[in-house]
Amino acid sequence: MSVLTYLIPISLFLGGFGLVAFLWSLRARQYDDPKGDAERILSGKYDDRPKS
């Protein structure tokens, strides 16, 4: 049971670090790609129709 004394804070720290890194990437606009979206929608390969 004494191992949990170490594992719980470490896991909370790593989870918090991951959350902070994800929020930083959102604020830094890492997931925005307007040029890629514009080129993708104009190409002939773009097809958003549902497959039947």
C-alpha distance matrix in Angstrom:
0.0 3.8 5.3 5.6 7.4 9.7 10.2 11.2 13.8 15.0 15.6 17.3 19.4 20.5 21.3 23.3 25.0 26.1 27.4 29.3 30.8 31.9 33.5 35.2 36.6 38.0 39.7 41.0 42.6 41.2 41.7 45.3 48.0 51.2 53.5 51.6 51.7 55.4 56.2 54.1 55.9 59.3 58.9 60.2 56.8 55.3 55.2 53.1 54.8 52.6 52.8 54.5
3.8 0.0 3.8 5.3 5.3 7.3 9.1 10.5 12.3 13.4 14.9 16.5 18.0 19.4 20.8 22.4 23.8 25.3 26.8 28.3 29.7 31.2 32.8 34.1 35.8 37.4 38.8 40.0 41.9 40.5 41.3 44.9 47.6 50.9 53.1 51.4 51.7 55.4 56.1 54.3 56.2 59.5 59.1 60.6 57.3 55.9 56.0 54.0 55.9 53.9 54.3 56.2
5.3 3.8 0.0 3.8 5.3 5.5 6.2 8.7 10.7 11.0 12.2 14.5 15.8 16.6 18.2 20.2 21.3 22.5 24.4 26.0 27.0 28.6 30.4 31.7 33.0 34.8 36.4 37.4 39.2 37.5 38.4 42.0 44.6 48.0 50.0 48.2 48.6 52.3 52.9 51.0 53.1 56.4 55.8 57.3 54.0 52.7 52.9 51.0 53.0 51.0 51.3 53.3
5.6 5.3 3.8 0.0 3.8 5.2 4.8 5.7 8.5 9.6 10.1 11.9 13.9 15.0 15.9 17.8 19.5 20.6 22.0 23.8 25.2 26.4 28.1 29.7 31.1 32.6 34.2 35.5 37.2 35.8 36.4 40.0 42.7 45.9 48.2 46.5 46.6 50.3 51.2 49.2 51.1 54.4 54.1 55.6 52.3 50.8 50.8 48.8 50.7 48.7 49.2 51.1
7.4 5.3 5.3 3.8 0.0 3.8 5.9 6.1 7.2 9.1 10.7 11.7 13.1 15.0 16.3 17.5 19.1 20.9 22.1 23.4 25.1 26.7 28.0 29.3 31.2 32.7 33.9 35.2 37.2 36.1 37.0 40.5 43.4 46.6 48.9 47.4 47.7 51.3 52.3 50.6 52.4 55.7 55.6 57.3 54.1 52.5 52.7 50.7 52.7 50.9 51.6 53.7
9.7 7.3 5.5 5.2 3.8 0.0 3.8 5.8 6.0 6.4 8.8 10.4 11.0 12.5 14.5 15.8 16.7 18.6 20.3 21.4 22.7 24.6 26.1 27.2 28.9 30.7 32.0 33.0 35.0 33.6 34.8 38.3 41.1 44.4 46.5 45.0 45.5 49.1 49.9 48.3 50.3 53.6 53.3 55.1 51.9 50.5 50.9 49.0 51.3 49.6 50.2 52.5
10.2 9.1 6.2 4.8 5.9 3.8 0.0 3.8 5.7 5.2 6.0 8.5 9.9 10.5 12.0 14.1 15.2 16.3 18.1 19.8 20.9 22.3 24.2 25.5 26.8 28.6 30.2 31.2 33.0 31.4 32.3 35.9 38.5 41.9 44.0 42.3 42.7 46.3 47.1 45.3 47.3 50.6 50.2 51.9 48.7 47.2 47.5 45.7 47.8 46.1 46.6 48.8
11.2 10.5 8.7 5.7 6.1 5.8 3.8 0.0 3.8 5.5 5.2 6.2 8.6 10.0 10.5 12.2 14.1 15.3 16.4 18.2 19.9 21.1 22.5 24.1 25.8 27.1 28.6 30.0 31.7 30.6 31.3 34.8 37.7 40.8 43.2 41.7 41.8 45.4 46.4 44.7 46.4 49.8 49.7 51.4 48.3 46.5 46.7 44.6 46.7 45.0 45.8 47.9
13.8 12.3 10.7 8.5 7.2 6.0 5.7 3.8 0.0 3.8 5.5 5.0 6.0 8.6 9.8 10.4 12.1 14.1 15.2 16.2 18.1 19.8 20.9 22.2 24.2 25.7 26.8 28.1 30.2 29.2 30.3 33.7 36.7 39.9 42.3 41.0 41.3 44.8 45.9 44.4 46.2 49.5 49.6 51.5 48.6 46.8 47.2 45.2 47.5 46.1 47.1 49.4
15.0 13.4 11.0 9.6 9.1 6.4 5.2 5.5 3.8 0.0 3.8 5.5 5.1 6.2 8.5 9.8 10.4 12.3 14.2 15.3 16.4 18.3 19.9 20.9 22.5 24.4 25.7 26.7 28.7 27.3 28.5 32.0 34.8 38.1 40.3 38.9 39.4 42.9 43.8 42.3 44.4 47.6 47.4 49.3 46.3 44.8 45.4 43.6 46.0 44.7 45.5 48.0
15.6 14.9 12.2 10.1 10.7 8.8 6.0 5.2 5.5 3.8 0.0 3.8 5.4 5.1 6.0 8.4 9.7 10.5 12.2 14.1 15.2 16.4 18.2 19.8 21.0 22.6 24.3 25.5 27.1 25.7 26.4 30.0 32.8 36.0 38.3 36.7 37.0 40.6 41.5 39.8 41.7 45.0 44.9 46.7 43.6 42.0 42.4 40.4 42.7 41.2 42.0 44.4
17.3 16.5 14.5 11.9 11.7 10.4 8.5 6.2 5.0 5.5 3.8 0.0 3.8 5.5 5.1 6.0 8.5 9.9 10.5 12.1 14.1 15.3 16.4 18.1 19.9 21.1 22.5 24.0 25.8 24.9 25.7 29.1 32.2 35.2 37.7 36.4 36.5 40.1 41.3 39.8 41.4 44.8 44.9 46.9 44.0 42.1 42.5 40.3 42.7 41.3 42.5 44.9
19.4 18.0 15.8 13.9 13.1 11.0 9.9 8.6 6.0 5.1 5.4 3.8 0.0 3.8 5.5 5.1 6.0 8.6 9.8 10.4 12.1 14.2 15.3 16.3 18.3 20.0 21.0 22.2 24.3 23.4 24.7 28.1 31.1 34.2 36.6 35.5 35.9 39.3 40.4 39.2 41.1 44.3 44.4 46.6 43.8 42.0 42.7 40.8 43.5 42.4 43.5 46.2
20.5 19.4 16.6 15.0 15.0 12.5 10.5 10.0 8.6 6.2 5.1 5.5 3.8 0.0 3.8 5.4 5.0 6.1 8.6 9.8 10.4 12.2 14.2 15.1 16.5 18.5 20.0 20.8 22.6 21.2 22.3 25.9 28.6 31.9 34.1 32.7 33.3 36.8 37.7 36.3 38.4 41.5 41.4 43.5 40.6 39.0 39.8 38.1 40.7 39.6 40.6 43.3
21.3 20.8 18.2 15.9 16.3 14.5 12.0 10.5 9.8 8.5 6.0 5.1 5.5 3.8 0.0 3.8 5.4 5.1 6.2 8.7 9.9 10.6 12.3 14.2 15.4 16.7 18.5 19.9 21.3 20.1 20.8 24.3 27.2 30.3 32.8 31.4 31.5 35.1 36.2 34.7 36.4 39.8 39.8 41.8 38.9 37.1 37.6 35.6 38.2 37.0 38.1 40.7
23.3 22.4 20.2 17.8 17.5 15.8 14.1 12.2 10.4 9.8 8.4 6.0 5.1 5.4 3.8 0.0 3.8 5.4 5.0 6.1 8.5 9.8 10.5 12.1 14.2 15.3 16.5 18.1 20.0 19.4 20.5 23.7 26.9 29.8 32.4 31.4 31.6 34.9 36.4 35.1 36.8 40.0 40.4 42.7 40.0 38.0 38.7 36.7 39.3 38.4 39.8 42.6
25.0 23.8 21.3 19.5 19.1 16.7 15.2 14.1 12.1 10.4 9.7 8.5 6.0 5.0 5.4 3.8 0.0 3.8 5.4 5.1 6.1 8.6 9.9 10.4 12.3 14.3 15.4 16.2 18.4 17.4 19.0 22.2 25.2 28.4 30.7 29.7 30.3 33.6 34.8 33.8 35.7 38.8 39.0 41.4 38.8 37.0 38.0 36.3 39.2 38.5 39.9 42.8
26.1 25.3 22.5 20.6 20.9 18.6 16.3 15.3 14.1 12.3 10.5 9.9 8.6 6.1 5.1 5.4 3.8 0.0 3.8 5.5 5.1 6.1 8.6 9.8 10.6 12.4 14.3 15.2 16.7 15.2 16.3 19.8 22.6 25.9 28.2 26.9 27.3 30.8 31.9 30.6 32.5 35.7 35.8 38.1 35.3 33.6 34.5 32.8 35.6 34.9 36.1 39.1
27.4 26.8 24.4 22.0 22.1 20.3 18.1 16.4 15.2 14.2 12.2 10.5 9.8 8.6 6.2 5.0 5.4 3.8 0.0 3.8 5.4 5.1 6.2 8.5 9.9 10.7 12.4 14.1 15.5 14.9 15.6 18.8 22.0 24.9 27.6 26.6 26.6 30.0 31.5 30.3 31.8 35.1 35.6 37.9 35.3 33.2 33.9 31.9 34.7 34.0 35.6 38.5
29.3 28.3 26.0 23.8 23.4 21.4 19.8 18.2 16.2 15.3 14.1 12.1 10.4 9.8 8.7 6.1 5.1 5.5 3.8 0.0 3.8 5.4 5.1 6.1 8.6 9.9 10.5 12.1 14.2 14.0 15.6 18.4 21.8 24.6 27.2 26.6 26.9 30.1 31.6 30.9 32.5 35.6 36.2 38.8 36.5 34.4 35.5 33.6 36.6 36.3 38.0 41.1
30.8 29.7 27.0 25.2 25.1 22.7 20.9 19.9 18.1 16.4 15.2 14.1 12.1 10.4 9.9 8.5 6.1 5.1 5.4 3.8 0.0 3.8 5.5 5.1 6.2 8.7 10.0 10.4 12.4 11.3 13.2 16.3 19.3 22.4 24.7 23.9 24.6 27.8 29.0 28.3 30.3 33.2 33.6 36.2 33.8 32.0 33.4 31.9 35.0 34.8 36.4 39.6
31.9 31.2 28.6 26.4 26.7 24.6 22.3 21.1 19.8 18.3 16.4 15.3 14.2 12.2 10.6 9.8 8.6 6.1 5.1 5.4 3.8 0.0 3.8 5.4 5.1 6.4 8.8 9.9 10.8 9.8 10.7 13.9 17.1 20.1 22.6 21.7 21.9 25.2 26.6 25.6 27.4 30.5 31.0 33.5 31.1 29.0 30.1 28.4 31.5 31.2 32.9 36.1
33.5 32.8 30.4 28.1 28.0 26.1 24.2 22.5 20.9 19.9 18.2 16.4 15.3 14.2 12.3 10.5 9.9 8.6 6.2 5.1 5.5 3.8 0.0 3.8 5.4 5.1 6.3 8.6 9.9 10.3 11.4 13.9 17.5 19.9 22.8 22.5 22.4 25.5 27.3 26.6 28.0 31.1 32.0 34.7 32.6 30.2 31.4 29.5 32.5 32.5 34.5 37.6
35.2 34.1 31.7 29.7 29.3 27.2 25.5 24.1 22.2 20.9 19.8 18.1 16.3 15.1 14.2 12.1 10.4 9.8 8.5 6.1 5.1 5.4 3.8 0.0 3.8 5.4 5.1 6.0 8.6 8.9 11.2 13.4 16.8 19.4 21.9 21.9 22.4 25.2 26.9 26.6 28.3 31.1 32.0 34.9 32.9 30.8 32.4 30.9 34.1 34.4 36.4 39.7
36.6 35.8 33.0 31.1 31.2 28.9 26.8 25.8 24.2 22.5 21.0 19.9 18.3 16.5 15.4 14.2 12.3 10.6 9.9 8.6 6.2 5.1 5.4 3.8 0.0 3.8 5.5 5.0 6.2 5.4 7.6 10.3 13.4 16.4 18.7 18.3 19.0 22.0 23.4 23.1 24.9 27.7 28.4 31.2 29.2 27.3 28.9 27.6 31.0 31.4 33.2 36.6
38.0 37.4 34.8 32.6 32.7 30.7 28.6 27.1 25.7 24.4 22.6 21.1 20.0 18.5 16.7 15.3 14.3 12.4 10.7 9.9 8.7 6.4 5.1 5.4 3.8 0.0 3.8 5.5 5.2 6.2 6.9 8.9 12.6 14.9 17.8 17.7 17.6 20.5 22.5 22.1 23.4 26.3 27.4 30.3 28.4 26.1 27.5 25.8 29.1 29.5 31.7 35.0
39.7 38.8 36.4 34.2 33.9 32.0 30.2 28.6 26.8 25.7 24.3 22.5 21.0 20.0 18.5 16.5 15.4 14.3 12.4 10.5 10.0 8.8 6.3 5.1 5.5 3.8 0.0 3.8 5.3 7.7 9.5 10.4 14.0 15.9 18.8 19.3 19.4 21.9 24.0 24.1 25.3 28.0 29.4 32.5 31.0 28.6 30.2 28.6 31.9 32.6 34.9 38.3
41.0 40.0 37.4 35.5 35.2 33.0 31.2 30.0 28.1 26.7 25.5 24.0 22.2 20.8 19.9 18.1 16.2 15.2 14.1 12.1 10.4 9.9 8.6 6.0 5.0 5.5 3.8 0.0 3.8 5.5 8.5 9.3 12.4 14.6 16.9 17.5 18.3 20.6 22.4 22.8 24.4 26.8 28.0 31.2 29.8 27.8 29.7 28.6 32.2 33.1 35.2 38.7
42.6 41.9 39.2 37.2 37.2 35.0 33.0 31.7 30.2 28.7 27.1 25.8 24.3 22.6 21.3 20.0 18.4 16.7 15.5 14.2 12.4 10.8 9.9 8.6 6.2 5.2 5.3 3.8 0.0 3.8 5.5 5.5 8.9 11.0 13.6 14.2 14.6 17.0 19.0 19.2 20.7 23.2 24.4 27.6 26.3 24.1 26.1 24.9 28.5 29.6 31.8 35.3
41.2 40.5 37.5 35.8 36.1 33.6 31.4 30.6 29.2 27.3 25.7 24.9 23.4 21.2 20.1 19.4 17.4 15.2 14.9 14.0 11.3 9.8 10.3 8.9 5.4 6.2 7.7 5.5 3.8 0.0 3.8 5.7 8.3 11.4 13.4 13.1 14.2 17.0 18.2 18.2 20.2 22.7 23.4 26.5 24.7 23.0 25.0 24.2 27.8 28.7 30.5 34.1
41.7 41.3 38.4 36.4 37.0 34.8 32.3 31.3 30.3 28.5 26.4 25.7 24.7 22.3 20.8 20.5 19.0 16.3 15.6 15.6 13.2 10.7 11.4 11.2 7.6 6.9 9.5 8.5 5.5 3.8 0.0 3.8 6.5 9.6 12.0 11.1 11.4 14.7 16.1 15.5 17.3 20.1 20.8 23.7 21.8 19.8 21.6 20.5 24.1 24.9 26.9 30.4
45.3 44.9 42.0 40.0 40.5 38.3 35.9 34.8 33.7 32.0 30.0 29.1 28.1 25.9 24.3 23.7 22.2 19.8 18.8 18.4 16.3 13.9 13.9 13.4 10.3 8.9 10.4 9.3 5.5 5.7 3.8 0.0 3.8 6.2 9.0 9.0 9.1 11.8 13.7 13.7 15.2 17.7 19.0 22.1 20.8 18.6 20.7 19.8 23.5 24.8 27.0 30.7
48.0 47.6 44.6 42.7 43.4 41.1 38.5 37.7 36.7 34.8 32.8 32.2 31.1 28.6 27.2 26.9 25.2 22.6 22.0 21.8 19.3 17.1 17.5 16.8 13.4 12.6 14.0 12.4 8.9 8.3 6.5 3.8 0.0 3.8 5.6 5.3 6.2 8.7 10.1 10.5 12.4 14.6 15.6 18.9 17.8 15.9 18.5 18.2 22.0 23.7 25.8 29.5
51.2 50.9 48.0 45.9 46.6 44.4 41.9 40.8 39.9 38.1 36.0 35.2 34.2 31.9 30.3 29.8 28.4 25.9 24.9 24.6 22.4 20.1 19.9 19.4 16.4 14.9 15.9 14.6 11.0 11.4 9.6 6.2 3.8 0.0 3.8 5.5 5.1 6.1 8.7 9.8 10.7 12.5 14.4 17.8 17.5 15.3 17.8 17.6 21.3 23.5 25.8 29.5
53.5 53.1 50.0 48.2 48.9 46.5 44.0 43.2 42.3 40.3 38.3 37.7 36.6 34.1 32.8 32.4 30.7 28.2 27.6 27.2 24.7 22.6 22.8 21.9 18.7 17.8 18.8 16.9 13.6 13.4 12.0 9.0 5.6 3.8 0.0 3.8 5.4 5.1 6.2 8.5 10.1 10.9 12.4 16.1 16.0 14.6 17.7 18.3 22.0 24.5 26.4 30.1
51.6 51.4 48.2 46.5 47.4 45.0 42.3 41.7 41.0 38.9 36.7 36.4 35.5 32.7 31.4 31.4 29.7 26.9 26.6 26.6 23.9 21.7 22.5 21.9 18.3 17.7 19.3 17.5 14.2 13.1 11.1 9.0 5.3 5.5 3.8 0.0 3.8 5.4 5.2 6.0 8.6 10.1 10.6 14.1 13.3 12.0 15.2 15.9 19.6 21.9 23.5 27.3
51.7 51.7 48.6 46.6 47.7 45.5 42.7 41.8 41.3 39.4 37.0 36.5 35.9 33.3 31.5 31.6 30.3 27.3 26.6 26.9 24.6 21.9 22.4 22.4 19.0 17.6 19.4 18.3 14.6 14.2 11.4 9.1 6.2 5.1 5.4 3.8 0.0 3.8 5.5 5.0 6.2 8.7 10.1 13.2 12.5 10.3 12.9 13.1 16.8 19.1 21.2 24.9
55.4 55.4 52.3 50.3 51.3 49.1 46.3 45.4 44.8 42.9 40.6 40.1 39.3 36.8 35.1 34.9 33.6 30.8 30.0 30.1 27.8 25.2 25.5 25.2 22.0 20.5 21.9 20.6 17.0 17.0 14.7 11.8 8.7 6.1 5.1 5.4 3.8 0.0 3.8 5.5 5.5 6.4 8.8 12.3 12.7 10.7 13.6 14.3 17.7 20.6 22.8 26.3
56.2 56.1 52.9 51.2 52.3 49.9 47.1 46.4 45.9 43.8 41.5 41.3 40.4 37.7 36.2 36.4 34.8 31.9 31.5 31.6 29.0 26.6 27.3 26.9 23.4 22.5 24.0 22.4 19.0 18.2 16.1 13.7 10.1 8.7 6.2 5.2 5.5 3.8 0.0 3.8 5.6 5.3 6.2 9.9 10.4 9.4 13.0 14.6 17.9 20.8 22.4 26.0
54.1 54.3 51.0 49.2 50.6 48.3 45.3 44.7 44.4 42.3 39.8 39.8 39.2 36.3 34.7 35.1 33.8 30.6 30.3 30.9 28.3 25.6 26.6 26.6 23.1 22.1 24.1 22.8 19.2 18.2 15.5 13.7 10.5 9.8 8.5 6.0 5.0 5.5 3.8 0.0 3.8 5.5 5.4 8.4 7.7 6.2 9.6 11.2 14.6 17.3 18.8 22.4
55.9 56.2 53.1 51.1 52.4 50.3 47.3 46.4 46.2 44.4 41.7 41.4 41.1 38.4 36.4 36.8 35.7 32.5 31.8 32.5 30.3 27.4 28.0 28.3 24.9 23.4 25.3 24.4 20.7 20.2 17.3 15.2 12.4 10.7 10.1 8.6 6.2 5.5 5.6 3.8 0.0 3.8 5.7 8.1 8.3 5.6 8.3 9.5 12.7 15.8 17.8 21.2
59.3 59.5 56.4 54.4 55.7 53.6 50.6 49.8 49.5 47.6 45.0 44.8 44.3 41.5 39.8 40.0 38.8 35.7 35.1 35.6 33.2 30.5 31.1 31.1 27.7 26.3 28.0 26.8 23.2 22.7 20.1 17.7 14.6 12.5 10.9 10.1 8.7 6.4 5.3 5.5 3.8 0.0 3.8 6.6 8.4 7.2 10.1 12.2 14.9 18.3 20.0 23.2
58.9 59.1 55.8 54.1 55.6 53.3 50.2 49.7 49.6 47.4 44.9 44.9 44.4 41.4 39.8 40.4 39.0 35.8 35.6 36.2 33.6 31.0 32.0 32.0 28.4 27.4 29.4 28.0 24.4 23.4 20.8 19.0 15.6 14.4 12.4 10.6 10.1 8.8 6.2 5.4 5.7 3.8 0.0 3.8 5.4 5.8 9.3 12.2 14.7 17.9 18.9 22.2
60.2 60.6 57.3 55.6 57.3 55.1 51.9 51.4 51.5 49.3 46.7 46.9 46.6 43.5 41.8 42.7 41.4 38.1 37.9 38.8 36.2 33.5 34.7 34.9 31.2 30.3 32.5 31.2 27.6 26.5 23.7 22.1 18.9 17.8 16.1 14.1 13.2 12.3 9.9 8.4 8.1 6.6 3.8 0.0 3.8 5.5 7.9 11.5 13.2 16.4 16.9 19.8
56.8 57.3 54.0 52.3 54.1 51.9 48.7 48.3 48.6 46.3 43.6 44.0 43.8 40.6 38.9 40.0 38.8 35.3 35.3 36.5 33.8 31.1 32.6 32.9 29.2 28.4 31.0 29.8 26.3 24.7 21.8 20.8 17.8 17.5 16.0 13.3 12.5 12.7 10.4 7.7 8.3 8.4 5.4 3.8 0.0 3.8 6.3 9.8 11.9 14.4 14.6 17.8
55.3 55.9 52.7 50.8 52.5 50.5 47.2 46.5 46.8 44.8 42.0 42.1 42.0 39.0 37.1 38.0 37.0 33.6 33.2 34.4 32.0 29.0 30.2 30.8 27.3 26.1 28.6 27.8 24.1 23.0 19.8 18.6 15.9 15.3 14.6 12.0 10.3 10.7 9.4 6.2 5.6 7.2 5.8 5.5 3.8 0.0 3.8 6.7 9.4 12.2 13.3 16.7
55.2 56.0 52.9 50.8 52.7 50.9 47.5 46.7 47.2 45.4 42.4 42.5 42.7 39.8 37.6 38.7 38.0 34.5 33.9 35.5 33.4 30.1 31.4 32.4 28.9 27.5 30.2 29.7 26.1 25.0 21.6 20.7 18.5 17.8 17.7 15.2 12.9 13.6 13.0 9.6 8.3 10.1 9.3 7.9 6.3 3.8 0.0 3.8 5.7 8.6 9.8 13.2
53.1 54.0 51.0 48.8 50.7 49.0 45.7 44.6 45.2 43.6 40.4 40.3 40.8 38.1 35.6 36.7 36.3 32.8 31.9 33.6 31.9 28.4 29.5 30.9 27.6 25.8 28.6 28.6 24.9 24.2 20.5 19.8 18.2 17.6 18.3 15.9 13.1 14.3 14.6 11.2 9.5 12.2 12.2 11.5 9.8 6.7 3.8 0.0 3.8 6.3 8.8 12.1
54.8 55.9 53.0 50.7 52.7 51.3 47.8 46.7 47.5 46.0 42.7 42.7 43.5 40.7 38.2 39.3 39.2 35.6 34.7 36.6 35.0 31.5 32.5 34.1 31.0 29.1 31.9 32.2 28.5 27.8 24.1 23.5 22.0 21.3 22.0 19.6 16.8 17.7 17.9 14.6 12.7 14.9 14.7 13.2 11.9 9.4 5.7 3.8 0.0 3.8 6.4 9.1
52.6 53.9 51.0 48.7 50.9 49.6 46.1 45.0 46.1 44.7 41.2 41.3 42.4 39.6 37.0 38.4 38.5 34.9 34.0 36.3 34.8 31.2 32.5 34.4 31.4 29.5 32.6 33.1 29.6 28.7 24.9 24.8 23.7 23.5 24.5 21.9 19.1 20.6 20.8 17.3 15.8 18.3 17.9 16.4 14.4 12.2 8.6 6.3 3.8 0.0 3.8 6.3
52.8 54.3 51.3 49.2 51.6 50.2 46.6 45.8 47.1 45.5 42.0 42.5 43.5 40.6 38.1 39.8 39.9 36.1 35.6 38.0 36.4 32.9 34.5 36.4 33.2 31.7 34.9 35.2 31.8 30.5 26.9 27.0 25.8 25.8 26.4 23.5 21.2 22.8 22.4 18.8 17.8 20.0 18.9 16.9 14.6 13.3 9.8 8.8 6.4 3.8 0.0 3.8
54.5 56.2 53.3 51.1 53.7 52.5 48.8 47.9 49.4 48.0 44.4 44.9 46.2 43.3 40.7 42.6 42.8 39.1 38.5 41.1 39.6 36.1 37.6 39.7 36.6 35.0 38.3 38.7 35.3 34.1 30.4 30.7 29.5 29.5 30.1 27.3 24.9 26.3 26.0 22.4 21.2 23.2 22.2 19.8 17.8 16.7 13.2 12.1 9.1 6.3 3.8 0.0
